[in-house]
């Protein structure tokens, strides 16, 4: 009986676009093979094109998978106990794109167990494979994270216990030894204080790191004066720097402002400077600098010429599961958590941190955080002045944001939220004049002294002197002397 291949072909209805069927028959005098129409959508080849290939389609199987696939099929073909088989392998489409497919194969066997008819379905499982690969990567990352946390907890348990050896030991001596000299008492109390300070830093770092990991620590960014932030961090470390006779040099332009959580970035700066002091030799310097990195970010760096970092320890930097502690040049202890926390904080701000270091040559840590656009605040109730000064400043200072306020009270609200780089204020205004505004600013301003230019029209020398007592630059307002205004602005903004 002759088999009607057309009828078989028409019965092979494709249900989905990403799969096709095939049928092969060896039961008659004439072998034949046929593919369903969707073979074109999946492979890019027509039924006719595949049948014209010498290997009837084996040519489009990815070379690395072909050998294993053929061995699997041959073994299945002669195993009379099996009638079905599933395989996953790769195919090379006509457009040269490699795709993953899954083939489900069912056979009919004759009385001797020889396979005579084959029914196959091949489905494109590329998306499934991509998802599978992503899941594998995620599982591997979770595995690494869990391993890191286990290592971290082991290190942490040691670091939490270690300071109490000194605290308890020296406190017991102080309580039980009545014949100690004042020098000995002072020395033992110093050990207790150092251990307690170290323990407190560890606990604070641990709490902040924990809050970041659990999402409970929110970044509350405000406009912050970069130089003042660094000086605040330096002031808290002056004591340990003086004890090692180390100079801390700060090189940051007055005009640099950043958009950050002030407390957290102060902690970052403090951690880096503290480490630089710790690993520096006596009578050396630590350099702290910052400047614009690009249109969006500002770059900070902390550089020392101390002991540096070995190649072995470089890979452990910032990694919470592989934290390590090294004594400073005078035996100072560290928490081993500071740099990991520093990296977390910087990245939460959308920044990046990196370092350069050579053993016995020192280290240089860099990080970037968002820049806050510099602003010039114009305070005047005169509509004409507001428009003319705004237009002039936008032309002369295109990178600065120009903000205006109707009166002193509105200006104070803007100053609190935006911390302008410079203020240009009229003298005669409703509610409060320019002098009263400056007095309020000086009382409220906890950061740097904001540079101010006062606009005077026909004011007396007494009024002019009142401004000068506050260190305020004045300028004649009518008519506007553009060159004089530009000269004074340039001296304040640079």
C-alpha positions in Angstrom: 0.0 0.0 0.0 1.4 3.3 -1.1 1.5 6.0 1.6 0.1 9.4 0.7 2.7 11.8 2.0 0.5 14.8 1.3 -2.2 13.6 3.6 0.3 13.0 6.4 1.8 16.4 5.8 -1.5 18.2 6.0 -2.4 16.4 9.2 0.7 17.8 10.9 -1.0 21.0 12.2 1.3 23.4 14.0 -0.2 24.7 17.2 2.4 27.3 18.1 4.8 29.5 16.0 7.8 28.3 18.0 7.5 24.6 17.2 7.3 22.3 14.2 6.7 18.5 13.6 8.4 15.9 11.5 7.6 12.3 10.5 9.9 9.6 9.2 8.8 6.2 7.9 11.1 3.2 7.2 8.3 0.5 7.2 7.7 0.3 3.5 9.8 -0.2 0.4 10.4 3.5 0.2 11.7 5.6 3.1 10.5 9.2 3.4 10.7 12.2 5.7 8.5 15.2 5.9 8.5 18.4 8.0 5.5 20.6 9.0 5.1 24.2 7.6 6.4 25.8 10.8 9.9 24.5 10.2 10.4 27.7 8.2 9.5 29.9 11.2 11.7 28.1 13.6 14.8 27.3 11.4 14.4 29.7 8.4 14.5 26.8 6.0 11.6 25.3 4.1 10.7 21.7 4.1 12.1 21.3 0.6 15.4 23.0 1.5 16.0 20.6 4.4 15.1 17.5 2.4 17.6 18.5 -0.3 20.4 18.5 2.2 22.6 15.4 2.2 22.0 14.8 5.9 18.3 15.7 5.7 18.6 18.4 8.3 21.6 17.2 10.4 23.6 20.0 8.8 21.7 22.6 10.8 22.5 21.0 14.2 25.2 22.9 16.1 28.5 21.0 15.6 29.3 20.8 19.3 26.0 19.1 20.0 25.7 16.9 16.9 28.0 14.0 18.0 26.3 13.6 21.4 22.9 13.8 19.8 23.6 11.1 17.2 25.0 8.8 19.9 21.9 9.3 22.0 19.6 8.6 19.1 21.5 5.5 18.0 21.4 4.1 21.5 17.7 4.8 21.7 17.0 3.3 18.3 18.3 -0.1 19.3 16.9 -0.1 22.8 13.6 -1.9 22.2 12.4 -1.2 25.8 12.1 2.5 25.0 9.5 4.2 22.7 10.1 7.9 23.5 13.0 10.3 24.0 13.6 13.9 24.8 16.7 15.9 23.9 17.9 19.5 24.1 20.4 20.8 21.6 21.3 23.8 19.5 20.4 24.6 15.9 21.9 27.1 13.5 19.2 29.0 11.7 19.5 30.0 8.1 20.3 33.6 9.3 23.2 32.0 11.3 21.5 32.7 14.6 22.0 29.8 17.1 18.9 28.7 18.9 18.2 26.2 21.7 15.5 23.6 20.8 13.9 20.7 22.6 13.0 17.6 20.5 10.4 15.1 21.7 10.7 11.8 19.7 8.2 8.9 19.7 8.7 5.6 17.7 6.7 2.7 16.5 8.6 -0.6 16.6 7.9 -3.8 14.7 7.7 -7.3 16.3 11.5 -7.6 16.4 11.7 -4.3 18.3 13.2 -2.3 15.4 12.0 1.3 15.1 10.2 1.8 11.8 8.3 5.0 12.3 9.4 8.2 14.0 7.2 11.1 15.1 9.0 14.2 16.3 8.2 17.6 17.7 10.9 20.3 17.9 10.2 23.5 20.0 12.3 26.6 20.3 13.2 26.9 24.0 15.6 29.9 23.7 13.6 32.0 26.1 13.4 29.2 28.6 17.1 28.6 28.3 17.8 32.3 28.9 15.6 32.2 32.0 17.2 29.0 33.2 20.7 30.6 32.8 19.5 33.7 34.7 18.2 31.5 37.5 21.4 29.5 37.6 23.4 32.7 37.9 21.1 34.0 40.6 21.4 30.8 42.6 25.2 31.0 42.2 25.1 34.6 43.5 22.9 33.6 46.4 25.3 30.7 47.2 28.3 33.1 47.1 26.4 35.6 49.2 25.5 33.1 51.8 29.0 31.8 51.9 30.3 35.4 52.3 27.8 36.1 55.1 28.9 32.9 56.9 32.5 34.1 56.6 31.5 37.6 57.7 29.7 36.3 60.7 32.6 34.2 61.8 34.9 37.3 61.5 32.4 39.5 63.2 32.0 37.2 66.2 35.7 37.4 66.7 35.8 41.2 66.3 32.9 41.7 68.7 34.6 39.7 71.4 38.2 40.9 70.9 37.9 44.4 72.5 36.4 43.1 75.7 39.7 41.3 76.5 41.3 44.7 76.9 38.3 46.3 78.5 37.8 43.6 81.1 41.5 42.9 81.7 42.5 46.5 82.4 39.3 47.4 84.3 40.0 44.4 86.7 43.5 45.7 87.2 42.2 49.2 88.0 39.7 47.8 90.5 42.0 45.3 92.2 45.4 46.9 92.2 45.5 49.7 94.8 49.2 50.6 94.3 49.1 51.8 90.7 50.8 55.0 89.8 48.9 57.8 88.1 50.8 57.1 84.9 49.8 53.5 84.9 46.1 54.3 85.7 46.1 56.8 82.8 47.7 54.3 80.5 45.2 51.6 81.4 42.3 54.0 81.0 43.6 54.9 77.6 43.6 51.2 76.5 40.0 50.9 77.8 38.9 54.0 76.0 40.6 53.0 72.7 39.0 49.5 72.8 35.6 51.0 73.7 35.8 53.6 70.8 36.8 50.8 68.4 33.9 48.6 69.6 31.5 51.6 69.2 32.7 52.2 65.6 32.2 48.5 64.8 28.7 48.5 66.2 27.7 51.7 64.4 29.2 50.4 61.1 27.4 47.1 61.6 24.0 48.8 62.3 24.4 51.1 59.2 25.4 48.2 57.0 22.5 46.1 58.3 20.0 49.0 57.6 21.4 49.4 54.0 21.1 45.6 53.4 17.5 45.5 54.6 16.5 48.7 52.8 15.7 50.5 56.1 18.4 53.1 55.7 17.0 55.8 53.4 19.3 58.2 51.5 18.1 61.7 52.3 20.0 63.8 49.8 20.4 67.6 50.2 22.6 70.2 48.7 25.8 70.1 50.7 28.9 72.3 50.6 31.7 69.8 49.8 34.6 71.7 51.5 32.6 72.1 54.7 31.6 68.5 54.8 35.2 67.4 54.5 36.4 69.8 57.2 33.7 68.5 59.5 35.1 65.0 58.9 38.7 66.2 59.4 37.8 67.9 62.7 36.6 64.7 64.3 40.0 63.0 63.4 42.3 65.9 64.4 43.2 64.1 67.7 44.5 60.9 66.1 46.3 62.9 63.4 48.1 65.1 65.9 49.2 62.0 68.0 50.9 60.7 64.8 52.1 64.1 63.7 50.3 63.8 60.4 49.1 66.8 58.4 45.7 66.6 56.7 45.7 68.8 53.6 42.4 69.7 52.0 42.2 71.0 48.4 38.5 71.6 47.5 37.1 74.6 45.6 34.6 76.7 47.6 32.1 76.5 44.7 31.7 72.7 44.8 28.4 71.4 46.1 27.1 67.9 46.1 23.7 66.3 46.3 24.1 63.7 49.1 23.0 62.4 52.4 25.4 64.6 54.5 25.7 62.2 57.5 26.5 59.2 55.4 29.0 60.8 53.0 30.7 62.4 56.1 31.0 58.8 57.3 32.6 57.8 54.0 35.1 60.6 54.2 35.8 59.9 57.8 36.4 56.2 57.1 38.8 56.9 54.3 40.8 59.6 56.2 40.8 57.4 59.3 42.3 54.6 57.3 44.8 56.9 55.6 46.0 58.1 59.1 46.0 54.6 60.4 48.3 53.3 57.7 50.5 56.3 57.4 53.9 56.8 59.1 54.5 59.6 61.5 55.4 63.0 60.2 53.7 62.4 56.8 50.7 63.9 55.1 47.2 62.8 54.0 45.8 64.7 50.9 42.1 65.1 50.6 40.8 66.7 47.4 37.6 67.0 45.4 36.5 68.6 42.1 34.0 68.2 39.3 34.2 64.8 37.6 31.7 65.3 34.8 28.4 67.0 34.3 26.6 64.8 36.8 29.3 63.8 39.4 32.0 65.1 41.6 35.1 63.1 42.5 36.7 62.9 45.9 40.1 61.4 46.7 42.1 60.5 49.8 45.8 59.9 49.3 48.5 58.7 51.7 52.1 57.6 51.4 51.8 54.8 54.0 52.2 51.1 54.0 50.0 50.4 51.0 48.0 47.3 50.2 49.4 43.9 49.2 48.2 42.2 46.0 46.7 39.4 48.2 44.6 41.9 50.1 43.5 44.0 47.2 40.9 41.5 46.1 39.4 41.6 49.7 38.9 45.3 49.7 35.1 46.2 49.9 34.1 42.5 50.1 31.9 41.9 53.1 32.5 38.2 53.2 36.3 38.6 53.0 36.9 41.5 55.3 40.3 41.7 56.9 41.9 43.8 59.6 45.4 45.0 59.6 47.2 46.9 62.4 48.2 50.5 61.6 51.7 51.8 61.8 51.4 52.3 65.5 49.3 49.2 66.3 45.9 50.9 65.7 43.0 48.5 65.4 40.2 48.7 62.7 36.7 47.2 62.5 37.3 45.5 59.1 33.9 46.7 58.1 34.5 50.4 57.2 35.5 50.0 53.6 32.6 47.6 52.8 30.2 50.0 54.4 31.8 52.9 52.5 31.3 51.1 49.1 27.6 50.4 50.0 27.0 54.1 50.9 28.7 55.4 47.7 26.8 53.0 45.5 23.5 53.9 47.2 24.2 57.4 46.0 24.6 56.2 42.4 28.4 56.6 42.6 31.4 54.3 42.3 34.5 53.8 44.4 38.0 52.6 43.4 41.6 52.7 44.6 45.2 52.5 43.6 47.8 51.1 45.9 51.3 49.7 46.0 52.9 48.0 48.9 55.1 50.4 50.9 54.2 53.3 48.6 50.8 54.3 50.0 47.2 54.2 48.8 44.8 56.5 46.9 41.0 56.0 47.2 38.6 57.7 44.9 34.8 57.9 44.7 32.2 59.9 42.8 28.8 61.2 44.1 26.2 63.4 42.4 27.0 67.0 41.9 24.4 69.6 43.0 24.0 72.3 40.4 25.3 75.7 41.5 22.7 78.4 41.9 22.7 82.2 42.1 19.8 83.6 44.2 18.5 87.1 43.2 16.4 88.7 46.0 14.3 91.7 44.9 10.7 92.7 44.7 11.4 94.9 41.6 10.1 92.9 38.6 12.2 94.9 36.1 15.4 94.2 38.2 14.6 90.5 38.5 14.2 90.1 34.8 17.2 92.1 33.8 19.6 90.5 36.3 18.3 87.0 35.5 18.8 87.5 31.8 22.3 88.9 32.3 23.4 86.1 34.6 22.0 83.4 32.4 24.2 84.8 29.5 27.3 85.2 31.7 26.9 82.0 33.8 25.1 79.4 31.7 26.1 76.5 33.9 24.5 78.1 37.0 20.8 77.8 37.9 19.3 81.3 38.5 16.7 81.4 41.3 14.7 84.4 42.4 12.8 85.5 45.5 10.3 88.3 46.1 11.5 89.2 49.6 13.8 88.2 52.4 11.4 85.6 54.0 11.0 83.8 50.7 14.8 83.9 50.2 15.4 82.3 53.6 13.3 79.3 52.6 15.2 78.9 49.4 18.5 79.1 51.2 17.6 76.3 53.6 16.6 74.0 50.8 19.1 74.9 48.0 22.2 76.6 49.6 23.0 79.0 46.7 26.6 79.6 45.7 26.0 83.3 45.8 23.2 85.7 46.8 22.5 89.1 45.0 20.1 91.1 47.2 18.4 94.4 46.8 18.6 96.7 49.8 15.1 98.2 49.8 12.5 95.4 50.1 9.2 95.0 51.8 9.1 93.1 55.2 12.8 93.1 55.7 15.6 95.1 54.0 18.9 93.7 52.8 20.8 94.2 56.1 18.0 92.4 58.0 18.1 89.5 55.5 21.9 89.2 56.0 21.5 89.2 59.8 19.0 86.3 59.5 21.2 84.4 57.1 24.2 84.6 59.4 22.1 83.3 62.3 20.6 80.4 60.4 23.6 79.5 58.2 25.3 76.5 59.8 27.5 75.8 56.8 29.8 78.1 54.9 29.3 81.8 54.8 27.4 82.3 51.6 28.9 85.0 49.5 26.6 88.0 49.1 26.5 91.0 46.8 24.2 93.9 47.9 22.6 96.2 45.3 22.7 99.9 46.4 21.1 102.7 44.4 21.4 106.0 46.2 22.1 104.8 49.7 24.2 106.7 52.2 27.8 105.8 53.2 26.3 104.6 56.5 24.3 101.9 54.8 27.3 100.9 52.6 29.4 100.6 55.7 26.8 98.5 57.4 27.1 95.9 54.7 30.9 96.0 54.7 30.9 95.2 58.4 29.4 91.9 57.5 32.0 91.4 54.7 29.4 92.0 52.0 30.4 93.3 48.7 28.3 96.2 47.4 27.6 97.5 43.9 25.9 100.5 42.5 22.5 99.4 41.1 21.4 102.2 38.9 22.5 101.8 36.2 23.8 98.2 36.3 27.6 98.1 35.9 27.8 94.7 34.2 31.6 94.6 34.2 31.8 95.4 38.0 29.1 92.8 38.7 30.9 90.2 36.7 34.2 90.9 38.3 32.8 90.6 41.8 30.8 87.4 41.0 34.0 85.8 39.5 35.9 86.6 42.6 33.2 85.0 44.8 32.5 81.9 42.6 36.2 80.9 42.0 
